[in-house]
Amino acid sequence: MSTQAFDTAPTNSVSQQEGTLQPAYWSGVFAMTLCVFALIASEFMPVSLLTLIATDLRVTEGLAGYGIAISGALAVLTSLSISKLAGGIDRKTLLLMLTALMSVSGLIVGLATNYTMYMVGRALIGVVVGGFWSMSAAVAMRLVPADNVPKALAIFNGGNALAVVVAAPLGSYLGGIIGWRGAFFCLVPVALVAMAWQWVSLPSMKASPQASTGNVFTLLKSPLVLLGMLAVGIFFMGQFALFTYVRPFLENVTGVDVPMLSSMLLMLGIAGLIGTVLIGGVIKKDIYRPLVVIPLLMAATALALIVFGESVGLTFVLLGLWGLVATAAPVGWWAWLAKSVPKNAEVGGGLMVAVIQLSIAIGSTIGGILFDVGGYQTTFTASAVMLFIASVMALLTSRTARSSI
């Protein structure tokens, strides 16, 4: 079945020739990366500050933790509607507005005098997460020539990986010195610097007709997009079914103390940062092979952790492999989106953000239920099964793409 009706066909030779003449705004790419860093750090900062937040606002830690849940929920809603709501607004202006909103969110959370005010601030960061990531692939295609889009997306995700590495320990450190409010206030100037950098480095990016009129669910009529989104969703379900429960596994099975636990988690983050650097060159040569192989490696790692989880040394190595490939995979899928729906990258980006956010929630929930009922072995086995299915779905996506050319 041809996918041309849904603008999922690869760009033609004319557009490819135009892409080679397109100027590269690498300063804009790095400005976006700084924005990603501030955004992800803002989103997950409460993880290391829940006790302090709960005590100060006089709520339970569970209620304080809903500040992360509400940001995820708003990210889904925003990702599905941002293109239509934004209409014909220049995408540079929209990005600046979202970055400004991130600063406002940090201020509201830092100044929160009650739980409601805190949750409003957290809801705003969810809007920014959904809006920003929905446009990331489309913006990358505007900033660099077609051949460099995977590299630009890898740089974007480098900011993501760096934030994951430093957000929790930095939040914990700052919370102990200047309090949890001060930790959130520290992110505000970073967001303002990112906004100023975007102002001077991003070109004007007029909204495409598809961006304001496209329906995210219409894209699912394309077999290529449907299979790809299923592969993405199952991949993230499998990843977070295991990853969410790494800490209790390390504490109760591997038996590590707090310093070793911190070292392992830091190593996992650093490996992820390395993975985002390396994946750009790999997917430039063949975008589908890593999308098939990475889930298989992660499935094997999940099963190996069951067998060798009591060994500190082997667990350290296995988690390093997990971090290296798991963080690289989203770069590949965003590059796939840019290649598969070049004329609907913004609408498709909204769909992918919604799929990812929902899959993370479902995967972590399934993992938690299985962890409580059957222990880590059941959870890790289920993760391996889902990741294997994700690999099969990626292979089917690859075959569909080849048959439509």
LUMDREN-373862 format. One record per residue (C-alpha): x, y, z. Coordinates in steps of 0.05 Angstrom, whole numbers, plus 5000, padded with zeros to 4 digits. Layout:
REM residues N
XYZ
...
This chain:
REM residues 405
500050005000
502850674982
503651165040
504151784996
497052015014
499352115086
505852465068
509951875094
513851755031
521251915032
523052605007
523952634932
530252814895
528353544888
527453644963
533853254975
537553724929
534454314965
536654005031
543954005009
543454754997
540054895063
544355295112
546254965178
544455335241
548754935289
548555495341
541055415341
541854655351
546154765413
541255295439
535754775433
540254275469
541154745528
533654825529
532854065530
537654025589
533754535629
527154215610
528953505630
532353745693
526054135711
521553545696
525253055740
528053515794
522653305845
525152585845
530952765892
526953295931
520352945947
521652896022
523453636028
517553855984
512653426022
514953666090
514854396070
508054366036
505253916091
503053356044
505152626037
510952425993
505852065948
502052715937
508553085923
510352535873
503952695834
507753315811
511452855763
505052495742
501353135725
507153385682
506852725643
499252785634
499753505609
505453295563
500852785529
495053275521
499553825495
503253375446
496653165414
494053875407
499954355401
500054375325
492754575319
492955045378
499155395353
496255475283
500455925239
504956195294
512256225273
515655615306
521356045331
516356475368
512855855395
519455565420
521156225455
514256235487
515155515512
522055675540
519256285575
513655845604
519055385631
522055965670
515156155696
514055435718
520555435758
518656085792
511655845810
514255195839
519755555877
514956065905
509355565919
506055695986
501155115980
500254455944
495554735891
500655255870
506054725867
501754285821
500154875775
507554995766
508654255751
502854255702
506154825663
512654435655
508553865626
505854345573
512954535555
515253805552
509553615505
510254235460
517754225455
518753485440
512953485390
516753995348
523753725358
524253315295
520953845252
525554385280
531753955268
529653895195
529154655191
535954785223
540554315185
540953965117
537453295111
543952895118
545353215185
538553135217
540552495255
546652855282
542353455305
537352985338
543152625373
545653295400
538653465424
538352805462
545252925489
542153485530
536952985552
542152475573
546352995609
540353235649
538652525669
545852445694
546053075736
538853245754
537952765812
544752855846
544853605832
537753685859
539553295922
545953705932
542654375921
536654175964
541354036022
544854706015
539655215992
533254826000
528554525949
525955205928
532955445914
534154825871
528355015826
530355745825
537255535798
533955265735
530555925719
536856295695
538855685654
532155715619
532956465608
539856375578
537055835532
531456305510
536356875495
540756395456
534856145416
532756865402
539357035368
540956355336
534356075309
531956285241
524656465227
520755815218
513955925187
508655405204
507254915148
499954815126
500054095152
502254335221
495954725233
490954255199
493953565209
490553045253
495452615292
490951995288
490252055212
497551875207
496051195237
492351005173
499250905143
501950195157
508950485163
507050975217
502450485253
507849945257
513150455277
508950745333
507350055359
514749895359
516250545396
510750425447
512649705463
519949905467
518750435520
514049975558
519449445561
524849935580
521150265637
518149625663
525249455684
528650135692
523650405741
525549855791
533149855782
534350175850
530549655892
533849115850
540749385864
539449475938
535848815952
538948335902
545848605885
546548855956
550249505941
550950065992
548950785978
555751015950
556050425902
548850535883
550251255866
556351045825
552350535786
546851025770
551951555750
555451045705
548850865674
547551595657
554551705630
553851085586
547351375560
550752035543
556151655504
550751265468
547351895443
553952135416
555451485378
548551335351
548351935303
553651635257
550550945261
543451135240
546151575185
548550935150
542650485166
536850745207
533250085217
538749605238
540049935306
532549995318
532149235311
538549055347
538049525407
531749205437
534848515429
541148735467
536749035522
532548395526
538847975533
541348465586
534848405625
535347645626
542747675644
541148115704
536647565730
542347055725
548147495747
544548025789
548147815853
554947985824
556748715833
561948715778
557548375725
551548795743
555849425735
557749205665
550748995646
547749655668
553050015629
550949645566
543649795582
544950535590
549250565526
543850295480
537350485516
538751235513
541051185441
534650855416
530151475421
535051845376
534051305323
526451335329
526352095323
530752045261
525951515234
520151995244
523752555207
525252075149
518451735147
513752335152
517952915127
511853335109
508353185175
514153165223
510953635273
504253275275
507852605277
512252875333
506053015375
503652305363
510352015383
510852425447
503952185467
505751455452
512251505491
509151835552
503351345555
507950755545
512550975601
506551015648
503850335626
510649995628
512450255698
505650065724
506049355696
513149295722
510849515792
505149015795
509548445772
515148665820
510348635879
507047975859
512647565829
519147925847
524448225802
525147585761
518047655735
518848395721
525448315684
522847725644
516648125623
521248695603
525448225560
519147955526
516648655510
523348865483
523748255439
516848425411
519249135399
525048865358
520248455316
515849055305
521849475284
523648935234
516548945206
516949705201
523349645163
520349155113
514149605104
518650195090
522549815037
516249545004
513250254998
519250534960
